[in-house]
């Protein structure tokens, strides 16, 4: 089972994924990469990643992390 953190603020959210786990998958410009992670934008990139992982038979647990001030990866 893989565990990922869903980071969200009052306006938006991102799924934090190690770049190695997302290797070979193309994402939009709205998913920043920093410190070896990619922060998958909640509306299109995160669902795409989760669908691909499900199709690969990978079980996923998502941990919720709320941040009060606008977060930008």
Secondary structure, DSSP 8 states (H G I E B T S, - for coil): -EEEEEEE-SS-EEEEEEGGGGTT----TTS-EETTEEEEETTTHHHHHHHHHHHTT--EEEEEEE-SS----
